[in-house]
Amino acid sequence: MSATSKPRYQQLKDRIIGQISDGELRPGDRVSSENQLAHSSKVSRMTANRALRELTDEGYVERIAGRGTFVLDRRASSHVRDVQNIADEIARRGHQHSCRVLRATRRRARGELASALDTPPGASIYHLQLVHFENSVPIQVEDRDVVASFAPACLEQDFSRITPSAYLTSICPLQEAEQVVRAELPRPEVRDWLQMKSQEPVLVVLRRTWARGRPVSFARLQHPGSRYELSGHYRPNESEFAQATDVVQLEALSK
């Protein structure tokens, strides 16, 4: 359908969405009122009302009584203490997940990685490297090592269709996980994969997961700092946090 054949309210919506996507309207900015939109776009107030109402329902803007309409922050968000499948996170936001597989190979466990995965040095592990996209925009680079004996068919999977997290969970439910979160400057290839600006930091999640009573996976998840955030809510004494020695070990693995 061409732009001119679209209903007037849809044309108005598309124009505002374009202004948000281009950065002309940023999170927190005030959007023109119904009367202003009706006047500037030469549409009825009813048409302007429908455009703003649908933009509100779709999460682009927030309408506050007595104050006006404001652009919402639509950055990707994940709970800081949850271990979630990124495809599910994206689907819950009403967006489309896709993935590009950069590497799926077998290698030998060495040093800190062998220790973190509680596997003998030289044991087989699978190394996966992927870029995850949200509505065709890169949102995460996933580097993951998996104990081969836990997932012997790992390299036979089509990870452009199923995420490593979903595949591993299908083998055996997750029992335990620990995470370290920090910001750092990415390597040049990661910056390119994530289409980031120079000097923009990545938000890094180091994640080790357990199943069948042992660690089976270690992942380094990198996200563009400007397009991803972690949030959380917890009650003290609800559960135990990772010990300090575990945090040190995970940080050593990232170097």
NUVEXZA-325811 format. One line per 4 residues: number of its first residue (from 1); their letters; for each residue x, y, z of C-alpha. Coordinates in steps of 0.25 Angstrom, whole numbers, always signed. Layout:
N
NUM) A) X/Y/Z | ...
//
This chain:
255
1) MSAT) +0/+0/+0 | +6/+13/-4 | +7/+25/+6 | -4/+33/-1
5) SKPR) -14/+21/-1 | -12/+19/+14 | -23/+25/+23 | -20/+39/+28
9) YQQL) -18/+34/+43 | -8/+24/+38 | +0/+34/+30 | +0/+43/+43
13) KDRI) +5/+31/+51 | +16/+27/+41 | +21/+41/+41 | +22/+42/+57
17) IGQI) +28/+28/+57 | +38/+33/+47 | +42/+45/+55 | +44/+36/+67
21) SDGE) +53/+26/+59 | +61/+37/+53 | +64/+44/+67 | +56/+56/+63
25) LRPG) +47/+52/+75 | +54/+46/+87 | +49/+39/+99 | +43/+49/+108
29) DRVS) +40/+59/+97 | +26/+65/+96 | +18/+61/+84 | +9/+72/+77
33) SENQ) -5/+72/+83 | -18/+67/+75 | -21/+81/+71 | -7/+84/+67
37) LAHS) -6/+71/+59 | -20/+74/+53 | -15/+88/+48 | -1/+84/+43
41) SKVS) -6/+72/+36 | -19/+77/+31 | -27/+66/+37 | -39/+65/+46
45) RMTA) -37/+65/+61 | -43/+51/+61 | -32/+46/+52 | -21/+52/+61
49) NRAL) -28/+46/+73 | -28/+32/+67 | -13/+34/+62 | -9/+37/+77
53) RELT) -18/+27/+83 | -12/+16/+74 | +2/+21/+77 | -1/+20/+92
57) DEGY) -6/+6/+90 | +6/+2/+83 | +16/+7/+93 | +22/+19/+85
61) VERI) +16/+30/+94 | +10/+32/+107 | -2/+42/+109 | -3/+49/+123
65) AGRG) -15/+56/+126 | -13/+71/+128 | +1/+70/+123 | +1/+65/+109
69) TFVL) +7/+53/+101 | +21/+49/+102 | +31/+39/+95 | +34/+27/+103
73) DRRA) +47/+20/+104 | +46/+7/+96 | +60/+2/+98 | +61/-13/+100
77) SSHV) +60/-17/+114 | +63/-30/+123 | +62/-33/+137 | +76/-32/+144
81) RDVQ) +74/-45/+152 | +66/-54/+142 | +71/-63/+131 | +62/-62/+119
85) NIAD) +62/-66/+105 | +65/-53/+97 | +55/-58/+86 | +44/-58/+97
89) EIAR) +48/-45/+102 | +47/-39/+88 | +34/-46/+86 | +28/-40/+99
93) RGHQ) +31/-26/+93 | +23/-29/+81 | +35/-29/+72 | +42/-39/+62
97) HSCR) +54/-47/+66 | +65/-52/+56 | +79/-57/+57 | +92/-58/+49
101) VLRA) +101/-70/+53 | +116/-65/+52 | +122/-78/+58 | +118/-92/+63
105) TRRR) +131/-100/+65 | +137/-110/+75 | +149/-107/+83 | +156/-112/+96
109) ARGE) +154/-106/+110 | +166/-99/+115 | +170/-92/+128 | +159/-83/+134
113) LASA) +148/-88/+125 | +151/-103/+128 | +150/-99/+143 | +137/-91/+141
117) LDTP) +130/-102/+134 | +136/-112/+144 | +142/-121/+132 | +155/-127/+131
121) PGAS) +165/-119/+123 | +165/-123/+108 | +150/-128/+109 | +141/-124/+97
125) IYHL) +133/-112/+98 | +125/-105/+87 | +127/-90/+84 | +115/-82/+78
129) QLVH) +116/-68/+73 | +103/-61/+69 | +97/-47/+66 | +83/-46/+71
133) FENS) +74/-35/+64 | +61/-28/+69 | +53/-23/+57 | +66/-25/+48
137) VPIQ) +74/-16/+58 | +86/-23/+65 | +83/-24/+80 | +93/-35/+85
141) VEDR) +105/-42/+82 | +105/-56/+88 | +118/-64/+91 | +115/-77/+98
145) DVVA) +123/-89/+102 | +115/-102/+104 | +120/-115/+110 | +119/-125/+99
149) SFAP) +115/-137/+107 | +103/-129/+112 | +98/-125/+98 | +105/-135/+88
153) ACLE) +95/-131/+77 | +98/-116/+79 | +105/-114/+65 | +94/-120/+58
157) QDFS) +84/-110/+62 | +80/-98/+53 | +83/-86/+62 | +77/-77/+52
161) RITP) +63/-83/+56 | +65/-87/+71 | +73/-79/+81 | +84/-87/+89
165) SAYL) +77/-84/+102 | +64/-90/+97 | +72/-102/+91 | +79/-104/+104
169) TSIC) +66/-103/+113 | +60/-113/+104 | +70/-123/+108 | +69/-121/+123
173) PLQE) +62/-110/+131 | +71/-99/+136 | +75/-102/+151 | +84/-90/+155
177) AEQV) +91/-78/+149 | +100/-67/+153 | +103/-54/+146 | +112/-42/+146
181) VRAE) +108/-29/+139 | +117/-18/+135 | +120/-7/+124 | +133/-7/+115
185) LPRP) +137/-3/+101 | +135/-13/+91 | +145/-19/+81 | +145/-13/+67
189) EVRD) +138/-26/+61 | +127/-25/+72 | +125/-11/+70 | +123/-14/+55
193) WLQM) +113/-26/+57 | +105/-17/+67 | +105/-5/+58 | +110/+4/+69
197) KSQE) +116/+18/+69 | +131/+20/+72 | +134/+20/+87 | +120/+15/+91
201) PVLV) +121/+5/+102 | +114/-9/+102 | +107/-15/+114 | +113/-28/+116
205) VLRR) +106/-40/+124 | +115/-51/+128 | +106/-63/+131 | +109/-77/+136
209) TWAR) +97/-87/+136 | +95/-101/+143 | +87/-113/+139 | +87/-128/+145
213) GRPV) +95/-123/+157 | +107/-117/+149 | +111/-104/+141 | +108/-107/+126
217) SFAR) +109/-94/+119 | +117/-81/+120 | +112/-69/+112 | +117/-55/+109
221) LQHP) +106/-46/+104 | +109/-32/+99 | +98/-21/+96 | +99/-7/+91
225) GSRY) +99/+2/+103 | +89/+12/+96 | +79/+1/+92 | +79/-8/+104
229) ELSG) +77/-7/+119 | +75/-17/+131 | +65/-14/+142 | +62/-22/+154
233) HYRP) +53/-23/+167 | +56/-32/+178 | +53/-34/+193 | +65/-36/+202
237) NESE) +67/-50/+207 | +59/-55/+195 | +70/-63/+190 | +85/-64/+191
241) FAQA) +95/-56/+182 | +107/-62/+176 | +119/-63/+185 | +130/-53/+183
245) TDVV) +140/-64/+178 | +130/-68/+167 | +129/-53/+162 | +144/-52/+161
249) QLEA) +145/-65/+154 | +134/-61/+144 | +142/-47/+142 | +155/-55/+139
253) LSK) +148/-63/+128 | +144/-50/+120 | +159/-45/+119
//
